[in-house]
Amino acid sequence: MIDVRAARVEDEKAIGRIDAATWTTEVSPVPARLGDGFFEHNDLGGVLVAEVDGQVAGYAAVRQAMRIPSHAHVLDLNGLAVDPGHQGHGVGRALVEASVVRARSLGARKLDLRVLGTNQRARRLYESCGFQVEGLLREEFLLDGQYVDDVFMSLMLSPDASEAGRRTVEDEDV
């Protein structure tokens, strides 16, 4: 059974172990910050953890990427990692689904994420959870001697999301 809950300060070591076990240039263009305190770089209130049999098996971080009023309706899934021993057992999906619920509860209309073009496993997970590709920055990163695309994906959260791009202000119930 997978339980997803808000992270607690005491989860920091487990999250750090997961980062150490999963970080590679295949999943992140950001240099590893192994040894740093996770919550020095991530707001505790935006982190969810998945537990399996009482042990932290993965985490997801949801945050506001741009802290400006006109962008307050968009949140960012800015980190997801699952302990290698728990991969392929639904932990990642549970974290993505909980992140969507969290974003909706915070009033977001849209949940964005970025994923490396080479990270096919993560892209399949996000697509199966309803995320769609919105954009692509070709050869955005040079990782291990190869140029890698940066893929922007999003999930519209509002009930009228399919209509959102076609509606005018006058059409909106304000």
N, C-alpha and C positions, 0 to 999 in steps of 0.2 A: 504494500500500500504506500502510495506517495502522498505526503502531506506538504502543502505549500503554505508558508507563513511569512510574516514580516521578519526581517533579519534582526538579530540582537547583537550587541557588542561582543558577546562571548562567542559568536560565530566567526569572528575575524580569522582565527587560526585555521579553521576548517576551510574557509573560503580561500585563504592564502595557499593551502595545500592543493586545492582544486586548481587554482591558477598555475601553480608550479607544475602540476601534472598535465595540464592541457595547453599551456602557451607554446605556440610555435608561430613562425612566419606564415604558415598555411592558414592560420585563423585570425591573426592580428598584425596590422602594420606598425603598431605601437610597440616600442621596445619593452621588454618584460620589466616590471617593477617588483620583481620577486624580492621579498624581504621588507618592502615598504608596508606600512599599515594600510590595509584595504580601505578603511574608512577615512583615511587622510585624503583620498582621491574620489570617494563616493559618499554621498549623503546616506546615512544609515536609514532614514525614512523612505528612501526610494529603492531599497534592496529587498528582494524576496529570496527566500531559501527553500529548497525542496529537501525534505527529510524522507529517508527510507529506513525503517526500523530504528528510528530515533537518531540517525546519523545524517549530517548534512551531506547531500549527494549532488547538489548543484545550486547555482544562484542566477538571478537575473537582476539587472539594474534598470530602473525606469526613471527618467529625469526630463526636465524641461531643457532642451538643447539651447534654445535662444531665450534668454530671460528678458524679453521685451513684451509689452502688453499685446501687441498685434499678433504675437505668435504663441500666446498662452494656451490656445486650444490644441496645440500639437505637442505631444510628448515623444520621447525617444527611448527605444529599447537599446540601451547603451552598454550592453555586456550580458553575455549568457555563457555559462560554462557548466559542464556536467562531468563529474568524476568519471574517469575512464571505466571503472568497474561497474558503473550504472548506465553507461551509454547504451542506447538501443532498447531501453526498457520503459520508455515513456516519460522520463524525468524532464527532458528538454521540452517536450510538448506540454507537460503540466506547467512548466515555468512560463512558456509563451502564453498559454491560455490564462494563467493567473495574472500575467502582465497586462493582458487585454482587459481583464476584469478591473484591475487596479486603475488603468488609464481611464476607463469609463467612469469609475467611481470618483475620479478626480475631475470629471467634466470634460475630458479631452474628446475632440471630434476625430482625431487622427493619431495613429501611432506609427512612427517612422523607425527605420533601422538602416544600418549600413553593413554590408557583408562583402568580403572579398570574393571576386568572381571565381576564384579557384576553390572556394569552400562550398563544394556541391552538396555535401551532406546538410549543412546549415540552410542553404538555399531551398533544398527540398522540404525541410521541416517548415520553414517560414511560409513557403507556397502552400503547403498542405494545411496551414493554419489560416489561410486566406490572404496573406500578404501578396502584393503585386509589385512588380518592378516598375518604378517611376522614372528611374534615370540611371545612367551609366557614365562614369568617368573612365575613359579608356586609358590604360597604362598609367594609372594614377600613382602607383607605388612601385618602387624598385626593391624587390625582396629576394634575397639569395640569388642575385644576378638576373632575375627575370622580372619583366614588367607585368603588373597585376592590375586588373580592373577593380574599381570600387563601385559596387552596385547599391543603389538606393531603392529601398522597398518600403511600402507603407500599407496600412490597413485602415480603411475608413471606419469609424466607430459609431457615427450617428445613424439613427434609424433611416434617415433619408439620404444616406451616403451616395447611393447611385445617382441621385438627382442633384447632389450638391454642386457639381461643376456646371450644370446647365441652368440653375435657377438664378434669378436676379434678387436684389435686395427687396424689391416690392413683393416678390413671391414668398419671402420668408415670413414666418410668424414671429414677429419681434416682440 
